[in-house]
Amino acid sequence: MDSTNSISDINISRPAKIIIEVNGLLDENLSDVLGGLNIRHSTTTDNVSISYLEGTVKDQAALVGIINTLFNMRLSLISVRLH
């Protein structure tokens, strides 16, 4: 059986560990603006830069704030996962 959570299993009314993937290179100094999440980078075999934001968000409102910030930075979201 797949270990992926279904949407009905997700509860972030309390702190949750997450991983967000976005296209592009994020400056690691943006961590404070992005909820204190750790930022690391990777490059695909096609030379596409991916940034990973990892850490704990306080709740759903904090997660939405981070996603809105990424949207305002015009970054393409690849995925948001509970970790």
C-alpha positions in Angstrom: 0.0 0.0 0.0 1.2 3.5 -0.8 2.4 5.5 2.3 1.1 8.8 0.8 -1.5 10.6 3.0 -4.9 11.1 1.5 -6.4 14.6 1.8 -8.7 13.3 4.6 -5.6 12.2 6.7 -4.0 15.7 6.7 -4.4 17.7 9.8 -2.3 20.8 10.2 -4.2 22.5 13.0 -1.0 21.9 15.0 2.7 22.0 14.0 3.6 19.8 11.0 6.8 19.0 9.2 6.6 19.9 5.5 8.7 19.9 2.3 7.9 22.4 -0.4 9.5 22.1 -3.9 9.7 25.1 -6.2 11.3 25.8 -9.6 14.3 28.0 -9.4 17.0 28.9 -6.9 15.9 30.6 -3.7 18.5 32.6 -1.8 19.1 30.9 1.6 18.8 34.3 3.2 15.1 34.2 2.5 14.5 31.5 5.2 13.3 34.2 7.7 10.7 35.4 5.1 9.6 31.9 4.5 8.7 30.9 8.0 12.2 29.9 9.0 12.2 26.9 6.7 15.6 25.5 5.7 16.4 26.0 2.0 18.4 23.6 -0.1 19.0 23.2 -3.8 19.2 20.5 -6.5 19.6 20.4 -10.2 17.7 17.9 -12.4 19.4 16.0 -15.2 17.9 18.6 -17.6 19.7 21.4 -15.6 16.6 22.7 -14.0 17.2 24.2 -10.6 14.9 23.1 -7.8 14.7 24.6 -4.3 13.4 22.6 -1.3 12.0 24.3 1.7 11.9 22.0 4.7 10.9 22.4 8.3 8.0 22.8 10.7 5.0 25.1 10.1 2.9 26.2 13.1 -0.4 25.5 11.5 -2.4 25.8 8.2 -2.4 29.6 8.3 1.4 29.6 8.4 1.6 27.2 5.5 -0.8 29.4 3.5 1.3 32.5 4.3 4.4 30.7 3.0 2.7 29.6 -0.2 1.3 33.1 -0.8 4.8 34.5 -0.4 6.2 32.0 -3.0 3.3 33.0 -5.3 4.1 36.7 -4.9 7.7 35.9 -5.7 6.4 34.4 -9.0 7.8 31.0 -8.2 6.3 27.8 -9.6 5.2 25.4 -6.9 6.1 21.8 -7.7 4.8 20.1 -4.6 3.9 20.5 -0.9 4.2 17.4 1.2 3.9 16.5 4.9 7.1 14.9 6.0 
